[in-house]
Amino acid sequence: MKRLQQGRWQWWLAPVVLALAGLFWVGTGSSSTAPASGALAAAGATPSPPRAASAASASVVLKGAPFSSAGLQVRQEQRALWQQRLERSQAALDAYRQSTLYPHGSQPAGANPDQLYPNQPISDEHTFRGTDGKPVPGLRLLTTQERVFVQGSETVRFTISLHDANDKALPLRIVRASAREVPAPRTAATTPELPLNFNDEGTSGDLLPSDGVYSVQLQPATQGFGGLLGQIRVEAFLQYREQQSSTFFDIIYTPEAPASWAGGAREALENGSLAFILKANVRQAGRYVVTGRVDDATGKPFALLSFNDEVPAGAQEFRLVLFGKLVRDGKPAFPLTLRDVDAFLLRTDAFPDRALMPRLPGKVLTSQGYALSSFSDAEWTSEERNRYLGELSRDVVDAQNHVEQLGKGP
């Protein structure tokens, strides 16, 4: 009997407890969310916009009922978070659209300043480290090399000079120097080490005698590396007074080109863009990457053009396309000059990762004069770009809708 009475008492009490709980829930308006948001803000974190503070607050928003002070605070915090998300989404959309106005193969020269002059010597400055491996105060080691990628019968010059804090060249002794193959991991070298003679006598690659710059010139094809497709390291051991140091240079050598140029470069105005067309005889099929630089009539770099595609063997054409909108936006002075073209066959999962074609240094082709109206002003389009623009635009619309909904009064 006692257990039965206890059950009846609990049955009568349950609706009261539920009613009181409901009143408390509506009155507080899920105020527990506010401290959590405040804690995240105090910690410097940006919480993700909540889908809803709670079922009760969502119900209040939909019915348009008056907000409690706590519920209004939650709503204001939600709107602020969605406003931040809207700004970020809009910035992401604008940045992506601006960065993809032109195709990957036709970019402004200013976007790739490190690729505009591929045939200039590469200069570097090193700390002169003594016999104990520590830097020697006031001494700087300056080095240059003509190029990193070498093909066929090309030569490459290396220079070394030592300078003090006032940039005065100091007497330097080249104790020993050599060129050797750097084999791929877990493989042995196939070529012997080659002794080299750095000199400051105006011979063997040295341009000026007694200027403090020690030079040597290497031609891999005729100096023991003619059959090597791989990496060559030039090492030099140095001495200044009682201090000894060392430095090294690396090059990547291709003995036989996978394709050769056939001459007869031409231009064509196609679909509102200007194509520079280069003929080649391809001996080895595969993915070829070709890069060329375009200057305007004043000699100012205007664009960096590239071709990147699978090419079959045989007589082929590489097309470097100057995109129409890039011309319309940049307004270059005509005629335009295509110069300094380099190309290679990409070797997937191999070392080295490329086999070089002969470079085309200097002027390759000068265009005719064209009116700007000859070029299209349309932005570049592709399936990938359209997909990303669509996704980013949907993020903006979604955030805007939340901001507007949360900004409406009850």
N, C-alpha and C positions, 0 to 999 in steps of 0.2 A: 504494500500500500504506500509506504514511504517513497519507494522508487517511482510509482505511478504519479504521485503528487508532484515529485520533483520534475518529472517529464512534462506535466501540464504547465508548471511554472515556467520552464524553459520555452515551451511552445508559445506562451502568452508574451514572454519577454522579447522574443526574436523580432517581431514587427517593430517594436519600439526602438530596439537597437538599430535596425536598418533605417528607420525614419530619421533618427538622430544623426546617423552617419551621412545620410543624403543631404540633410540640412547643412552639416559641417562642410561637406564637399562643395556645394554650390556657393556657400559663403566665402570659403577660402579661395575658390577659383584656381585650384592646383598651384597654390603659391610656392610649392616646393621647387618648382622649376626655376624661379627667379634667383634663389641663392646659388643654385648650380651654375646658372649662366654668369652670375656675378663672380663666382670663384674662378671660372675659366678666364673671364676678362682680366681679373686681377693677376692671374698667372701669366698673362701675355698670350694666351692661346685664343684662337678664333674658332668657336664651336660651329659645327655644321648646322645649317638652318633646319630646325625641327619640322617634321611633317605636321604635327599638331601638338599643342602643349598637353592635352589630355582629351579624352572623349567628351568630358563635360564642357571644356572651353570651346571645342569644335562645335558642340551643339549650340552654345551661346552665339558663336559667330554666324552660324547658319540661320538661326531664328531671329537674329537682330535684337536680342534682349539686351538690356543695359548691362555694362561691365562693372564688376567690382573694381576697387582700386588695384588689388593684386592682379586681377585678370587683365586690366588695362596695361599694367606694367609689363606683363608677359607678352601682350600683343605688340607693344612698342618695341620690345627687345627682338621679337620675331621679325618685325618689319625692318629694323636696323640691320639684322643679319642678312636678310634677303636683299636689302639695298647694297650691302657689300658684295654679295654674290653677283648681283646684277652688274656692278661696276667691273668686277673681275671678268665676268663672262663677256662683256662688251669689249674690254681691253684685249682679251684673248682672240676674239673674232676679228677685231681691227688689225691686230698684229699679224695674224695668219693671212688675212686677205692681202695686206700690204707686202708681206714677204713672198707671196706666190703670184704676184702680178705677171711675172715672166717665167717661162719654163726653166728647168734646171740647166739646160744647155745653152742658155742665153742670159747672162747676168751682167749687171753694170760693173765696170772695171773697179770702182771704188769698193765693191763688196769683197774683192779678192786681191788686195794689194800685194800679197806675197807671191802671187803667181804671174805677175805682169811682165817680169824680165827674167825668164828662166835661164838665160845664157850669161848672166852676170856672175862673176866669181863670188863664192860664198866666203864671207869674212867672219872671223870669230876671235874672241879675246879670252885668254885663259890666265889663271893664276900660275905664276912660276913657283913650283913646289921644289924645295931643296932635297938634299939627300935623305933627310929625316922625314920627308913627306909633308912637312909644314910649309905654308906659304911664306915666301921671302918678301918682306915689306918693300914696297916701292918698285917691284919688278912685274912687268906685264908681258905675256907671250902672245904675239899676234900671228894668226895663221890665215891662209886663204887656200881655196881649191877651186878650180875652174867649174867643176860640175860634180854631181854625185852619180848620175846615170851616164854610162859610157857605152857606146855601141860601135862594133866593127873596128875600123882603123882610126877612130878618134883618139886624140891625146888629151891628157889632163895634167895641168901644172899645179904644183903645190909650193907654197912659200911659208917660211918661218922667220920671224924677227923678234928681238927682245928689246923692250923699251923701259926707260925709267919713269919716275913720276912726272917728269917734264916732257915726256914723249920723245926723248932723245934715244936714237938707236944705239944699242950697246953691242960690243964685240961678243960673238957667240961661237962656240965650237960645236959642230955636229960630230959627235963621237962615232956614231954608227947609225945607218938607216937601211931599211929594206922594205920590200913589198912581198906579201904572202897571202895565200888563199885562206879565207875563213870558211871552213866547210860547214855544211848543215849539221844540226845536232845528230850525234851518234853516227857520224860518217867521218872518214879519213880524208885528208887533203890529197889531191891528185897532182899538184904542181909543186915544184921546188921553190924555196925562198929565193928572192931576187935582190941582191945588194943594190943600193941606190946611192948616188953622190949628190947631196945637197951642196950647192956652191954659191959663192957671191962673186963670181968671176965673169959674168956676162955670157956664159955658155950653158948648154944642156938645159935650156928652159929658163935660165936666169936672164932677166931683161936688162939690168943695169949693174955694172961691176962696182964693188966697194960701197954699196949704199946701205949695208947692214941687213939686207933682205936675202936670205938663203933660199934657193929655188931648185926644183928638180922637175923634169917632165917625164911622164910615164905613158907609153903606148902599149897597152896590154896585148894587142894582136901580134906584135913583133918582139915582145920581151918575155915570152914564156907562158902567156895566159891565153893564147889564141883559141884554145878549145874549151875554155872555162865559161860556163853560164853560172855566175854566182858573185860572191862578195870578195873583194880584195882590200886588204888593210895595209896602209903605208905607215910604218913606225919610225920614229926618229928619237935617238937618245942624245941629250944635249948637255953642255957644260958651260957654266959661267963662273969664272974664278974657281973657288973650291966647291961650288954647288953643282950638283948634277940633277937633271930632270928628264922628262920625256913627254912626247905628244904623239898623236896618231890621227890618220885620216881614213875614211871608208868610202869605197865606191862600189857600185853594182854594175857588172859588166855583162853585155850580151854579144857573143861573137858573131852569130848569124841572125839576120833580121827575119822575122816571120812574114814580112810583107815589104814591098818596096814601092816608092812613088813612081808614077808613070808620066808625070808632067801633064801639061794641058789644063791647068786649073782655070775654072770659069765661074761666073756669077749668074744668078737668075732671081728675078723678082717673082716670088711664089706666095699666093694667098696673103698678100700684104706684108710679107717678110722677105728679107734678102738672104739668099742661100749662097755660100761660098762652097763650090764643089771641087773636091780634090780626087784625082784618079789614082788608083793603086793596083798593083798586082799582088794578090793575097796568096801566099804559099801555104799558110797554116790557118785553117778555119778556127773561129772562136770569137770571144768577146773582145772587141777593140775599143780602146779609149783614145780619142784624138782631141787635142786642145790647141786653140789658136787665139791670138790676141788681135783686137781691132783698134786702130788709132784713127782719129778724125784728121781733117786736112791740115790742122795746125800741129800734128804730132802728139796730141794729147790722148792718152789711153781712154777708150770709150767703153769697150765691152770685152768680156771673156767668153769665148764660145767653146762648146765641147760636143763631142759625139760619143755615145756609149751604147753599143748594140752588138748583137751577134752578127757575124759576117761570114759568108761561105767562101771557099777558095775560088780563085779565078780573078778575072778583071772586075773590079768593084769601084764604087764611088763613095767617098766619105763626105757627108753634107754637114757643114757648120752653118747653122741658121741664126741670123741676127733677127730677133723677134721684132715685129712691127711696132708694138706699143712701146718697147724700149727706145726705138728710134724717135717715135712721136714725143715721148716724155723727155728724152735727153737732148733732142734737137742738135745732133752733131753737124759739124761743117763737112760737107762732101767735097771731094771723094774720100771714101774710107779705105784704109789699107789693112789687109790681113797680113800678120807677120808672126814669126817665131812659133811655128807649128811643131808640136812633138806628139808622138803616138806610141802606143805599146799594146801588145797582146796580153790580156790578163790571164795569169796562170793560177787557177783556183787550187787551193790547198797544196801549193808548191813553194819552194824556195829557190831563187827569189820569186816574188809574186808577179813578175812581168818580164816579157821579152820585148826589147826595144826595137822600134823602126828607126831608120835614119832621121835625124832631126832636120827641119827646114828652117835654118836661121835667117833672120832679116826679113825683108819684104817678100811675100809670096804672091800677092795679088792686090791690085788697086782697082776699086770699083768705079763705075760711072757716077755721074751726078744724078741725084734723084730729088724730086720735090717731096716734102714731108707728107703731102696728101696722098702720095703713092703707097704709104704704109698704113696698116690697120691700127686702129686705136682700141681694139678689143682686148680684154684681159685674157690671159692664158686659161684654158679650161682642160680638165681631165677628170676621169672618174674619181680618182683619189681626192682631188681638190674639191669637187662638188660634194663629195661625201663628207669631208671634214667641215666645209662651210655650212652644210645642212645641220650637222650635229652641233656645231658651235652656235648657230642661229637658234636652234631649239633650246639650248641652255639659256640664251638671252631672253627669249619669249617666256619661258617657264619662270625665270626669276622676275621678269616684269609683271607677269600675272599675279604672282604672290605679293609683290610690293603693292600693287593696286588693290588687291583684295584686302590686305591687312591695313590699308590706308582708309578704307570706307568706315563710316561711323555706324553705330548700331541702328 
